[in-house]
Amino acid sequence: SIKGFQRDTVYYSILDTEWPAVKVRLAGGAAES
C-alpha cells in the first residue's frame, strides 16, 4: 500500500541519518563482548 511505502521510506531515511551513530554503538558492543 502507498501508506506503508511512505512509512517505510521515512523509517529508512531516519536509519540512514542515524547509521554513523549506530555503527559506533555496534562497534562498542562488539569490543565489550
N, C-alpha and C positions, 0 to 999 in steps of 0.2 A: 504494500500500500504506500501511497505517497507520504502519508503521515509518518509511517515507520521509517521511510527513507530519510525524511527530514531529520527525525530524531537521531538516527544513526550518523548522519552527516555532522550534526552538532557534536555528538559524542566523540567521534573520531577526530574532529577538529580540536577538541579540548585535549585529547590524548596527545595529538601532535605537538600542541603547545607545551604540555607538561612533561613530554618524554625525557628531556635532559635531566630533570629532577628525578624522574622515575628511574632512569639508568643509574644515577648516583646512589639512590636508595637500594637498588638491587645489588649494585657492586658492594656497597657497605654490608648488606646482609650476607652476601657470599663470602666476604672477607671474615666476618664474625663466625660463620658456621664451620 
